[in-house]
């Protein structure tokens, strides 16, 4: 459960007040999480930074994990939707060009999440490799979902014989790890030379797929059972 439901019609004064209090708590928590890490931040820290009483926190969130879940919700929705759309497109892919377009569409979704929620994406990237305990359980659960979908879509691409015979789990998780590390470096401003973070997913997708693409054949590979063209 992300937030506790409160009475009052949508758009009414109580609903507006609830949304504002929730936003203040989430903004304060996100700033602290990025500065100190999830484990080091307490609910007392969050309420003090938000300028509200501790009891106010529990009116809107069950615990710190519920607040983290609320922060992640829009990013989780965007990432998983992009991965699922890519997977469906790869089922129908019959040539390298179509495969590339499916992956690039996924990269565009990732870039969109970066543009809308850069701080939340940074929080996810900072915490997703830690132990699945406490409030980090929500982050690690999302990381596992991303990894599962990445392997699944790579297996779909392998089914059509479009990629080199490398284990899907190896290539998929290598790509996920590289993307996450590069994005974290940019969002943390570790190296300005990496450029615009919005360009990284597509650039890395192209780089990796060029390396994984099965060589030696025409740009378009016919599949078994596909009718030959005259």
Secondary structure as GFF3:
##gff-version 3
##sequence-region A 1 230
A	DSSP	alpha_helix	13	36	.	.	.	ID=ss1
A	DSSP	alpha_helix	43	50	.	.	.	ID=ss2
A	DSSP	alpha_helix	54	60	.	.	.	ID=ss3
A	DSSP	alpha_helix	64	92	.	.	.	ID=ss4
A	DSSP	alpha_helix	96	116	.	.	.	ID=ss5
A	DSSP	alpha_helix	118	127	.	.	.	ID=ss6
A	DSSP	alpha_helix	136	159	.	.	.	ID=ss7
A	DSSP	alpha_helix	168	187	.	.	.	ID=ss8
A	DSSP	three_ten_helix	192	194	.	.	.	ID=ss9
A	DSSP	alpha_helix	197	212	.	.	.	ID=ss10
###
